[in-house]
Amino acid sequence: MTYLIKGARILGGSPQDIRISDGVIAEIGAGLDSGGAEIVEADGLVALPGLVDLHTHLREPGREDAETVESGTRAAAAGGYTAVHAMANTEPVADTAGVVEQVWRLGREAGHCDVHPVGAVTRGIEGHQLAELGAMADSAAHVRVFSDDGHCVDDAVLMRRALEYVKAFDGVVAQHAQEPRLTEHAQMNEGEVSGRLGLAGWPAVAEEAIIARDCLLAAHVGSRLHVCHVSTAGSVEILRWAKSKGWQVTAEVTPHHLFLTDDLAETYDPIYKVNPPLRTKADVEVLREALADGTIDCVATDHAPHPIEAKETEWAPAAMGMIGLETALSVAQAAMVDTGLLDWAGLADRMSVRPARIGRLAGQGHLPEQGAPANLTLYDPAARTVIDPAASVSKSRNTPFAGIELPGRVHATFLRGRPTVLEGKPA
Amino acid sequence: MKHHLISAADLTKDDALLILDTAEELASIADRPIKKLPTLRGRTVVNLFFEDSTRTRISFEAAAKRLSADVINFSAKGSSVSKGESLKDTALTLEAMGADGVVIRHGASGAPHRLANWVRGSVVNAGDGTHEHPTQALLDAYTMRRRLGDLDGRRVTIVGDILHSRVARSNVLLLETLGAEVTLVAPPTLFPVAVGTWPCEIAYDLDAVLPKTDVVMMLRVQQERMNAAYFPTVREYSRRYGLDGRRMAALPQHAVVMHPGPMNRGVEIAAEVADSPRSTIVEQVANGVTVRMAVLYLLLGGSQPAVGTTRLEGE
């Protein structure tokens, strides 16, 4: 199938036509002849490379009531993504070649976007013994990102060994930085609001201490470290220092940490309960600046679906996490583009090019140019949408943006030349 | 008055004074042979207790019964999750039974906020986790007022585990509203990190504060704090932050000693202090019933006067 996209603004530039054929971008130019191609009118739309998420919870196997590989990747496509990394904390845990191949195969069968399983660092994400990292790397799933996400690899020796070991296949350890003793029973960011609300505090230092240690470890053994969902201003300072040394450290920030603050907990509505917790306005500002200047490399959703009953409770027993695939680009536009911190090329870099590079995905993260794989997102930045949880493509409804008007709407997503979303609807 | 009483911060100064003045009126019936008013006849009050607290529950129960309300005690010990039924489902059950007021005690901070989303009746917070306990603050203010008169400018010192104390949070908010000057005293480990933003003073040295104190309120040291490195030993805590006879002697002549109970005698308060004439601890219990009557009356009683129907006044 050949498509001719008419009048798209590539990375926000002047309108051009894009011809897609045989899974690649065949031609870019003004006034291209349709030549029998299917026409996609893209007047006013921005063309971005297909987005790449380094941090997605697809919940399958085990919690198919919250999300499946099929529903989660459909939500990803609806949000403009062409590749996601499926986190390892499933039931059973993705800590063997068998489980990662199952997730990878389910992704291929669904066909909405590429699914790259993340392998657990330790068996059962229990933090005691390394999982068979090599077997997962060598499997059909070709795992390159390893993480115990949800749990911190807090044992310094185990973390050192993992960092060293994955060098053999150019892997990266993606650390969930959370010092466990400092965060026992923690419920929300420790500060003025937690003290007032009587919710156990989650100090910034619990994140920052682990990041500092891990940067030093990564430097010592010459390995790649990726820091998941950075949430504090202090973490940014440490990352900036580590990068200034030339160490191979990368980091991500979630859309919600770029947009929401801890005072939302005043409602005691656990829809705002997430790990790491929402922080202060000052943190949000520093995170935005760090994403703009590249100290933080990319946006990652930490899309964390939960069934309704897991959130319709008191705060303390509620599950942590929020969905984010379908709103990520809109939130990023509001936080970064509409504020003038990044242009569309910059956002494409942070949401596609860099995450693909960190995950070592050869076929993703290419800017739209002739000969590149036709992974594309057509996005209408002028649209405005009031977020309705009931309308989510994800199986779950736990969005913190319910009722909030966000800019932008994904109009179409192409995965290697095949539309997964057209006219804003799953194709 | 609002529809619910969830936080002491919900109360304006006028609201708080209305409750305290109403309680004064209601106190008069405690001396009557028949301690019962018909005010809430036909109304249903549910005591929904997810934590053991016999003293608070019977206080609310006595308050509701003296106002002739029907009282249902719903004891659901343990978290709603371990019990298997969610708070929401419990709320829907109460709603189906037609509860006009729900008095909730729960181990999770914010549980009354959540409950208020799911029931139409008035929600009264009888203590939620480490958040608030507004009727305790009201009964404390009532007790102070009876002993010392107007609270404006009075200096109140609250001593102990501020970090985990719902009593302290509610008292700081209410006393600020009523114009009192509050000082919190604790080891630094037992303050919230941002306590500097609270409308009160903080201090680490109890001895320095006591001579300038009109009211000293001692908080209970919970068992679970004792082995969690908040302080080295119970004896050291008691030496530095306990109120013994020597420290009591440093208080001004008129000063009173309060404790929300239950006490650890010999830890935060010495027996000779607890049993001294300065102690209001037993009065606090009695005043608890009166103040909770006032709260239930004002939330549920509508426009009728609390006391003062002609029939009763004629008795």
Chai-1 contact restraints between the chains, C-beta under 6 A:
chainA,res_idxA,chainB,res_idxB,connection_type,confidence,min_distance_angstrom,max_distance_angstrom,comment,restraint_id
A,E190,B,V193,contact,1.0,0.0,6.0,A-B,restraint_1
A,G191,B,A194,contact,1.0,0.0,6.0,A-B,restraint_2
A,E192,B,A194,contact,1.0,0.0,6.0,A-B,restraint_3
A,E192,B,T197,contact,1.0,0.0,6.0,A-B,restraint_4
A,G195,B,P192,contact,1.0,0.0,6.0,A-B,restraint_5
A,G195,B,A194,contact,1.0,0.0,6.0,A-B,restraint_6
A,G198,B,S109,contact,1.0,0.0,6.0,A-B,restraint_7
A,G198,B,G129,contact,1.0,0.0,6.0,A-B,restraint_8
A,G198,B,T130,contact,1.0,0.0,6.0,A-B,restraint_9
A,G198,B,H131,contact,1.0,0.0,6.0,A-B,restraint_10
A,L199,B,S109,contact,1.0,0.0,6.0,A-B,restraint_11
A,Y268,B,G110,contact,1.0,0.0,6.0,A-B,restraint_12
A,Y268,B,H113,contact,1.0,0.0,6.0,A-B,restraint_13
A,Y268,B,R114,contact,1.0,0.0,6.0,A-B,restraint_14
A,E312,B,K88,contact,1.0,0.0,6.0,A-B,restraint_15
A,T313,B,S86,contact,1.0,0.0,6.0,A-B,restraint_16
A,E314,B,L87,contact,1.0,0.0,6.0,A-B,restraint_17
A,E314,B,A108,contact,1.0,0.0,6.0,A-B,restraint_18
A,E314,B,A111,contact,1.0,0.0,6.0,A-B,restraint_19
A,E314,B,R114,contact,1.0,0.0,6.0,A-B,restraint_20
A,W315,B,G110,contact,1.0,0.0,6.0,A-B,restraint_21
A,A316,B,A108,contact,1.0,0.0,6.0,A-B,restraint_22
A,P317,B,V81,contact,1.0,0.0,6.0,A-B,restraint_23
